[in-house]
Amino acid sequence: MILKGKKGIIFGALDTKSIAWKVAELAHKEGAEFILTNAPIALRMGTINELAAKTSSEVIPCDVSLDADMSNLIDKAIEKFGKLDFVLHSIGMSLNVRKKNPYTDLNYDFMHKTLDISSISFHRLMQNLYQKDAMNDWGSILGLTYIAAQRVFPDYNEMAEAKSLLESFARSFGYHFGKAKKVRVNTISQSPTMTTAGSGVGGFDAFYTYADKMSPLGNASAEACAEYCISMFSDYTRYVTMQNLFHDGGFSYTGISSDLMDAISNSEK
Ligand SMILES: NC(=O)c1ccc[n+]([C@@H]2O[C@H](COP(=O)([O-])OP(=O)(O)OC[C@H]3O[C@@H](n4cnc5c(N)ncnc54)[C@H](O)[C@@H]3O)[C@@H](O)[C@H]2O)c1
């Protein structure tokens, strides 16, 4: 029960495959209370009410690209819980990826929307929390990201820039939140994971298998990611802030693996 007595908000649980869904299940098991939120359309299409019942949580709609929705959500959270101890931003959406526009022929209206939903929303969230003084001392705010922010994965498209911006917001706001309110802000850079957002990326199966073969520990699952998130919400990680934390089975520091060497050698025979 390492989150006993802690209160929070979890963004982004769409269905049972969502990383946020696993985080919510585990947070509940570890004694936390939280609000679940997602965009109104996702609430209609997904199965969040099932999760809400299972975790005794309230669901409050919020399209994270709308200032009014975000402000309303944070007001309601304060009304319900007083101050918060943890917040998970588990949101990603690219209109250009959805429309299969190649990186060299992007629509900029779509790109604005992508950045607004996937990255600027993280700032919008933190600015609301900060200005409304909604976080307890030593609270923890987490965003989820992918290594395409540091290295080129061509099919990840404009989401690479979205994740770079997200990680930068974690560092910059982490400074201000730490200094003023002793709140930590981090991003977790997760292995490819079989979810709705993940499998929307072109060539995802190859992506997934490549990462799995490259990582000495194999790809980290959504459940393992949830465990890491819970540890980052707990009091055992109080001095970790402004970091991008790789949760990827060792992928980020591996140049080549014997599995891939063997696969390449075999294909050349
Ligand atoms: N799946 C992967 O391979 C992978 C790898 C690394 C990082 N991530 C990141 O993990 C996070 C969670 O994604 P997931 O893989 O669990 O997929 P998911 O599709 O289950 O979750 C994405 C969520 O974003 C929500 N969302 C989209 N637009 C929104 C809006 N306007 N307002 C509010 N919510 C909105 C969706 O409704 C959905 O719940 C994302 O940031 C994603 O980029 C995923």
The ligand as a Gaussian input file, in Angstrom:
#p B3LYP/6-31G(d) Opt

LIG

0 1
 N        2.101000       2.353000     -26.839000
 C        3.367000       2.651000     -27.036000
 O        4.087000       1.990000     -27.793000
 C        3.962000       3.797000     -26.276000
 C        5.364000       3.861000     -26.121000
 C        5.917000       4.969000     -25.449000
 C        5.078000       5.961000     -24.955000
 N        3.717000       5.861000     -25.126000
 C        2.860000       6.944000     -24.625000
 O        2.034000       6.454000     -23.600000
 C        0.903000       7.318000     -23.496000
 C       -0.369000       6.495000     -23.416000
 O       -0.622000       5.838000     -24.624000
 P       -1.101000       4.314000     -24.730000
 O       -0.057000       3.587000     -25.449000
 O       -1.555000       3.838000     -23.398000
 O       -2.339000       4.420000     -25.747000
 P       -3.896000       4.785000     -25.549000
 O       -4.417000       4.974000     -26.934000
 O       -4.563000       3.769000     -24.730000
 O       -3.857000       6.176000     -24.763000
 C       -3.810000       7.447000     -25.393000
 C       -4.870000       8.290000     -24.720000
 O       -4.844000       9.667000     -25.149000
 C       -6.195000      10.109000     -25.052000
 N       -6.432000      11.373000     -25.775000
 C       -6.274000      11.601000     -27.116000
 N       -6.683000      12.857000     -27.394000
 C       -7.099000      13.428000     -26.233000
 C       -7.628000      14.707000     -25.882000
 N       -7.822000      15.656000     -26.801000
 N       -7.946000      14.934000     -24.575000
 C       -7.764000      13.979000     -23.628000
 N       -7.249000      12.757000     -23.892000
 C       -6.928000      12.488000     -25.190000
 C       -6.952000       8.942000     -25.702000
 O       -8.352000       9.012000     -25.502000
 C       -6.293000       7.763000     -25.015000
 O       -6.935000       7.451000     -23.804000
 C        0.981000       8.273000     -24.685000
 O        1.599000       9.478000     -24.289000
 C        1.885000       7.514000     -25.626000
 O        2.517000       8.359000     -26.585000
 C        3.154000       4.792000     -25.751000

